[in-house]
Amino acid sequence: MEFSLNADQQLLRDTLRDFAARELAPHYAARDFDADLPRQIVGQLGALGLLAPIVPVAYGGQGLDYVSTGVAFEEIGRADINACYVMLLSALSGAIIAANGDERQKREFLPPICSGEVVTALATTEPGGGSDAAHVKLAARREGDAYILDGEKTSISLGSWADTAVVMARTGTYEQGARGVSAFYVDLHSPGLSRNRFKDLGTRAIGRAQLFFDGVRVPTANRIGAEGIGFVQVMQGFDFSRSLIGLMCLGAAQQSLDETCKYVADRQAFGGSLARFEGVSFPLAEAAVRIRAARLLCYEALWLKDRGEPHGWLAAGAKWLAPELAADVLHQCLLLHGHLGFSLDLPHQQRMRDVIGLEIGDGTAQIMKLLVARAIIGNVARGY
């Protein structure tokens, strides 16, 4: 296994680190309130090829490999984890459409997502089931050349301002579970659709929201793939997105770690640098090693994805480990800044609040551990 980045990946990392530090980081704190991420940022991300970069070039993407995509998420996450959400949802929706859409859908839907002209979301979660995503209740009733959608989605990232969404809706019976769920590409400005924005602890620029469907008409031509395979499509997408989530969280934690190392080295107390005390330096040493280990787990999963090899339980482990670790590291960085760290003027508290949301969203730690346990126990039982 090669642990170093190739020349193209190093160039990508350096370019995005410079862009993020110059364009995103200076305004990160100012976006810590309930207002949408500026469309200008979405356009910049699109111009850099960061929105659904894994989509083939023919449909507006970059045809980027998964490891390189991970590099992009980590670098943007260092400056503004909110911007990563637009990248994440574009990547997920783009992957679903690219893998399962017909030729017309790919040519019509993907280029605007990749350019940033259209902001898209993924609407899976419902009030009665977050992790139990297979038991979707939002109904899709066939009526001529359209489906009529009735019901509710909740906790939808970008839901308050996205233009479109890949929506999971039930076309079969509830008893069919996952096999009765289909995917639809829905215009969120459609008649009969309303939204309610949550007031959140963190990632406030994301606009997490409830979506209410009251007789929303969706053309049959906007169903992605065959009836009854929507849930399967989404679960396949989560394999790679879990590692990307891990890297965006680790990027935020790494930035705070770098800033804290500089602070304790410069801070004078008790006749010298604060960094000379083991009670200060040891937590930073532990954080550096733990971040590096979690980063390697994320990249190994993406490397395996690029090779077409099984990686599901590693990606699940990355999704559980990285956000939890990042939140712990950010908390420690806050504490090591003493009374200054408790101020809203420093970014550690904001990064910590932003990361905590990803300990819940896109699969809780408990669900991820269950997936890991099933895989490793199954492997042992099969003699692997």
N, C-alpha and C positions, 0 to 999 in steps of 0.2 A: 504494500500500500504506500502511495506517495503522499507525504504529509504537507508538502509545500504547494503553494499556488503556482499555476503556470504564468507565463508572461502576460497573457491577456487578462487573467483574473487579478493579477497584481495591479495592472493598469486600471481595471475597473474599480478595485478597492481604493486606489489613490485618488482617482477622479471623483468618486462618490464621497469620499471622506472630505475632500476639499469643498465640493458642492454643499454637503450637509452642514459643514461648519460655517460656511459663508451665508447660505440662504435660509437654512432651517433653524439652527441652534439659536441665533440671536432673538428670534421671535417665539421660541417655544413657550416661555413663561406667559407671554401675552395671550396665548391661545388657551390658557387654562380657565375657560369659562364656557357657558352653554351657547356657543355659536359655531356654525359649520366651519370646517377646515376650508380656507380660501381656495376657490377654484383655480386661482393662479398657481398654487402649489401642485394641484392635480395636473395642470397643463405642463408644468416643469417636469414632473415625474414622467409624463407621457413623452415629452420631447427627449428625455434621456433613455427612453426605451425600457422603463422600469415597470410599466403596467402590463401584466400578463406577458412577461418576456419569454416564457417558454412556448408561447403560441408560434406556429410556423410563420416565417417571413411572408409567405403568400397571403396571410390573413391579417397582416399588420404587426405581428410580433417580431421578436428577435431570434427565435429558434434557440434560445439560450439553454445551456445545460443547467441541471438542478444545483450543482455545487456553486456555480457562478451566481445563480439566483440567490442562494444563501448568503453569499458575500454581500450582495446588494442590500439584503434585509438587515444584516448586521450593521453595516455602515450607516444606513439611514436611521436605524434604531438608536444609534449613539446620539443623534441630534434631536430627533423628534419621532417618538414611537407612534404618534397619531398618523403621520404620513405613511407609516408601514401598513396601517389598516387598509388604506386605499389600494396599496400594492397587493396586500393579501387577498382581498375580496376580488380584485381584478384577476389575480392569478388563479384563484379557485374557480370563479365563474368562467374564465377563459378556458381553463383546462376541461371543464365539463362540456362546454359547447364544442371545443375543438375535437374532443374525443368521441362525442356522441351526436353532435348536430349533423344535419344534412348539408350539402354543399351550399345551398342558398342561405341557410342560417349562418354558416361560418363566414361567408362573404359579406353578409349584411350586418351581423351582430358584433363580430370580433374587431374589425378596424376601429370603430368608435370607442370601444373599451380600451384598446391598446394606446390610442392617442390621448385619452383623457377627455375626449369630447363627451363621453357618457360615463357617469359614475355608477357602478353596479354593486349590488349587495347579494347576499345569499340568505334566503328566508327559509329556515328549517325549524327553529325553536318555536314551541307553542306554550301557552300558559300552563297546561297540565303536564308538560314533559319537556325538559331540556335535554338531559342525557338520553332519555328514552325517545330518541328522534325517529325511530321506526314506526311509532304509533301516532302518525300524523292524523289530525282530525279535520283540518281545513279541506272542505269538500270541493271537488271539481266535477261538475255535472255536464255531460256532453249535450249540446243543443245545436244541431245543425253543423255549421262549419266553425263552431266555437265551443269553448268550455266556459261555464259560469262558476266563478269561485266565490265561496261564502265561508267566513270564519275569521280566525285571528292568528297572527304571528306575533311573537314578542321577543324582546332582547335582540333585535336585529341591528347589528353594527352598520352604521351609515344610513340606517332606516329613515331618519328624519329628513334626509336630503338627497339620497340616491335617486337616479333617474330610472333605473331598471333593477330587476332582481331575478335571480334564478330561484323560483318558488317551488317548494315541495308541497304537493296537494294530493289528496286521496281520490283516486279514480276507481279503486276497487273497494271491497268490503273491509271493515275494520279488522275482522278476523284474519285477513290475509297478511296483516302486519306490514313488513317492508315491501312485500311483493304487490301491495295494492297502492303504492305511492309512485307518482309520476312527477317529472320535472317540467316546469314551464318558464319561459323567458317573458317576464311581465313588465309592461310599462307602468311605473309607479305613479304616473300622472293620470291614470285611467279613471273614468267616472266610477263612483262607488267605492273608491279606495281613500281611506283617511289614515292619519298618523298621529301618534302622541309621543313626544320626546321625553325620555327619562331625565331626571336630574341626578347625575352620577358623581361618585367619589373621585373618579379619575377619567382619563381619556375623554374629556368633555367635548372636545372638538369633533369627536366621532359621531355624535348624535345617535346614540342607541335609542331604539324606538319600538313602539307597538305599531303593527300594521293591521288595519281592519278592512276586510273584504266583504262588501255588501253587493252581491250580484255583479262582480267585476267580470267583464267579458274579455276573454283571451282567445285569439284565433287558434284554431287547431294547428295551423302552420307554426305556431310558437311553442308547441310541445317539443322538448328536447329528448330525442330517442323514443323508443316504444313505450306504450303504457306499462306501468308497473315496475319500471327499472330505475326510477328516480333516486331512491334511497341508495341503491347499489352504486350509482354514478357518484353521488356525494361522498360516500365512504371511501371510494377509491381515491378521490381527491384529497381527503384528509391525511392520507399516508404521507404525502410530501409537505402539506401545509403545516403539519405539527412541528416539523423540524424548522420551518421558516419562523413560526411563532417563537420557538425556543431561541433562535438567533436574534430576533428583534429585541427580546427581553435581555439577552446576554449583552447585546450592544449597549443598551441603557446602563446596565450594571457595570460594564467595563469602563464607560465614560466616567461614571461617578468614582470608580476605583482609581482611575488615573488622576482625577482631580483631588481625591483625598490623599493619595500618596504625596502629591506636591504640597498640599496644605500642611500635613504633619511634618514634612521635611523643613518647611519654611517657618512653621510656628515655633516661637521661642517660649519656653516655660521651664521653671525650676533650673535656670542657669544653662539651658541648651535647647537643642532641637527636640521637639516632642517625639520625633520618630525614634529616638534612642531607647525609649521605654518599650519593653516587650509587650506590655498590655495594649500598646498602640500598634506596634509593628506586626505582632503575631496574627491578629484578626485580618490584617491586610494580606499577609502571606497566605493564610488559609483561603481567603476570597480569591486570590489570583490563581491558586491551584485548582480550586473547585470550578471556577469559571472556565479554565482551560479544559478541564475534563468534560464538562457539560458541552462545551463548544465542539470538542472532538466527537462526541456522541451524535450531535446534530449533523455534523458534516459527514460522518460515516454513513448515516441513514440516507443522506442525499447522494453520496457517492454510490451506494448500492442501488438507489433508484436510477441513477444514470446508467448503471450496468445492467439494469433489468433484473436485478436479483432481489430476493425477499428482504424486506426492511421494515415491515409493519410494526413489530414489537419494539424495535429501536426508535422509530419515530414516536411511538406512544410513550416510551420512556423519556424521550427528549421533551415532549410536551408536558409531562408531569414534573420532571426534574428542573428544567431551565427556568420557568417562571417562579417556582418556589425558591430556588437558589437565588435568582436575581432579586426577589423581594427581600430576602434575608441580607444579601450584600448591601443593597441600597439602604436598608435600615441601619446596618452597622456604619456605613459611610455617614449617614445623618448623625449618629451618635458621636462619631469621632470628630465632628465639627463642633461639638459642645453646644453652647447656647446659640451659636450662629446657625447650627444645623436645624434648629427648631423654627427658624424664620422661613417665611414664604419667599424671602429674597433669594435663597439658594435652591438649586433645582432638585436636590436629592429627594425631598418629600414629594415633589410632583412626579418624578420618575417612579418612585415607589408606589404611589397611588395608581399610576397608569399601568404598571406591571401587574398589580394585584388583580385587575380585571381579567387577565389572561390565566390566572390560577382557576378561574371559573369557566370563562368562555371557551368555546370550541373543544369541550371535553374536560371534565374535572379530573383532578389527580386520582380520585378513586376509580373512575372509569378507565383511565390510562393504566393504572396498576392491574386492574382486572384483565385488560388486554395483554399486558406483559405476562401475567401469571398463566393465562390460558396458553400462550405461545410456548413458554419455556417448559411448562409441564407436559404439553402435547409433544414437544420435541423429544423430551426424555422418554415419554411413553413409546414414541416411534423409533427410538434408538439412535437419534441424531446426536 
